[in-house]
Amino acid sequence: MFSAHTIRAALLCVSAFFPYGSFGIPAKNHPTPVNLRIEGADKTIFEGTIVTMGHNVTTVSGGTHHCDGTNDKANEFPGPTCTSALDDASKETGFQWDGTFSTEFDDYFITSIGDSTETDSEFWGLLLNFKFTPVGGCQQEVDTTDHILWAFNAFNAKHFLKLVGPTKAKKNIPTKFVVTDGMTGDPVQGATVDGGTSNARGVVIITFGKEGTHGLKATMDGSIRSNQLQVDVY
């Protein structure tokens, strides 16, 4: 079994092959609303829009360092990043996070978010638009259209669930939703959504018995839970 140090180094080593290699066009460093989701071991720690920009961040284990996309020369100009979004969300909602700092890669290794702390075989992973980032979270710049996902035990996950469907539904009328793997787009069978189970086509039918707003998530053992879908039932 690989040691935690070996796996951590491998996660950032890929950055050496991507000079100025973060996804997307470098953003300007001004307050930018981005979509952020943090899926812990047992629950969703954060999901929503957070306004962020590149800035210095501080952790107990790693100290204070810049986190603005120019880390390790990943981007020419500073901008909002995946880790700056994580840091701003923690300040806004009160959850804690920690990470060691690698001087070799000029970036943080995230070790804990909320009550989900890495083990010898379970680590925090970072995805942007359902793809693992080629660089670390302080190197990866983001824009308003991006979806950031920090996921615990990401490297052992079978699926990264994605839930789609209508945002409005009628009371007592069966309504169709679809569960897919966000990475591949393939339908996922056996995921649970509000008590229903997805079939081979990823379809799950839900009948809402009460009016109001319902928050739906797809879950499945061994997989990263899905985005939340808000459905207004009338």
N, C-alpha and C positions, 0 to 999 in steps of 0.2 A: 504493500500500500504506500502511495506517495505521502510524504510528510506535508503538514500544513504549509511550511515555508516553501516547499517545492511547488505546490499547487498555486500558491499566491503569486510566486514569481512568474509562473507560466501564464497566469491570467493577464499580466501586464507586459510580458515579453513581446506579445504580438504588436505592441505599439512601435517597436523598432522597425517593423516592416511597413509602417504607414506614416512617413513623414508628412506633416500637415494632413494627417489621415483620419481625422474624425469625420463622422457622417455629416453631410449637408454643407451649406455655405456658411462660413464664419459669420456669426451674428455681431451686431454692434453691442457694446456693453452698456445697455440701459435697462431699466426695469422692464422685464418681459414676462407676460403670463404664459405658463407652460402647464401641460397636463402631467401630473405626477401620481404614481401609484406605488405603494410600498406594501408588499405581501409578506408578512411574517410567518413564523412556523405554524401558528395556530389561528391567526386572525389578520385582517387587513389593518395595517397600522395607519395608513393615510391614503386617501383617494380624492383627488380634486384638482382644482387649478391653484397654482402658487405663483406669485410674482417674484422673480429672482433676477439677479445680475451677478456677474463674476465678482468675487470679493474674497478677502482673507477669511479662512475658517479655522476653528480651534477645536481640537479633541484632547481628551485626557491623555491618551496614549501617544498621540502624534504631535502635539503642540500646534502652533499657529503657522500657516503657510498660505500662499496665494492659491486661488482656485478659480481661475478665470479663462481657461482654455489655452493659455500660453504655456502651461506646464509642459515641460520636456519638449518645448517648441512644437507642440501638436498643431497649433494654429498661429498665424502671424499676428492676429489682433485679438484682444481680450473680448469675452462675451459671457453670457449666462451659461452655466454648465449643469450637468446632472447632479454633481455633488453640491453645488451652490443651491440648487433647488431642494435637495435633501436637507441641507442646513437651515434654509429659510423655513421649510415646513416644520422642522423641529422647534424652531423659535416661535412659530405661530401657534402650534398646537400643544407643545409641551413634552413631546416624547424625546428621549435621549438617544444619541448615537455616538459611536466611537470608532476609531480606526488608527492603525499605525501608519507612519509615513515612511515611504521609500525614497531616499535621496537618489537612488539609481534611476528611478522612473519619475521622480518629482511628482508623486501622487500618493493618495491614501489607499490603503487596503482596508475596506470596511469590515470591522469585526463584529459589531453589534448595532442593531437598530431596535428601539423599544426593548422588549424582553426576549428578543431572538438573537442569541449569541452563537457565533460559529463554533463548530466542533472539529475533531480531527478529520471528519469526512463530509461535513455540511458547511457550505460557504455562502456568503451573499454574492449574488450575480447581478449584473446590470445589463438591461436591454433597452434599446431605443427603437420604437416602432416594431416591437417583437423580434428584434435581431440583437444578438450579443454585440456590444460595442467593441471595436478593435483597439480601443484605448481606455484608459482609466477615467473615472468620473469627473476629475478636475480638468482633464484634457478634452473631454467630449462636450462640445458646444451644442446648444439647443435653440430652437425657435418656437414660435407660438403653435405651429402645427404638429410639433413632435409630442410623442407619448413616451414618457420615461417610466420604466418599471424596475424597481429594486426588488429582487425576489430571493427569499431565503431558500437554501438548498437547491438553487437553480440548476446546478450542473448534474443533478441526479433526477431532475424532473422528467416525467414521461411526456407531458403535454403542458403547454402554456395556454390555458383556456381563454377563449374569447366568446362573448355572448352578444348576439345581435337579435333584434326584433323590434316590434312597434313600441313607441313610447306612449301610446294611448290604447286602451282596451275597454270593452264593454263588460259590465258586471254579468256574471253567469254565462258568458259566451266563451267557448274554447278559443284560445289564442296561441298562435304558433311562434316559437322561438327556436333559434339554431345555435348549437355549440360547435365551435371549430377549434383547431389548434392554430393559435395566432401566428406561429412560426411558418407553418406549412400551408394553412388554409384548408386542410383536410377535416372532414366532419369527425366528431368525437362521440363514440357510443359509450353509454354508461355514466355520463356526468349527471349530477343531481342539480335540479333547479327548482326551488320552492316545492320540494316534495315529489316532483316529476323526474323522470329519467330519460335521457336522450337516446334515440334509437340509432340504427346503423347510419342514417343520414344526418345524424346530429340534431334531429328535430325533437323538441319536447313541447307538449301541449299543456297549457296551464289555464285553468278556469278560476278566475278571481271571484270570491264570494262577497267581498266588501269593496265599497267605493273608497277612493283616496289614492295616495301615492304609495306604490309598492317598489321597494328596492330589491332587484333580483341579482343573484350571483350564481355562476356555475362552479361546482366543486367536484373533485374526484380524487380519491386516494392516489398519492404519488405524483400528483400534478399541481401546478400553480393555479390557484383559484382565479376566476375571470374578473374582468371589469364589472362594475355594478351598472345595471341598466335600470333607470328610473321609469316606471310605468304609471301613468295617470289613469285610474280606473273610474269610469263614470256609469 
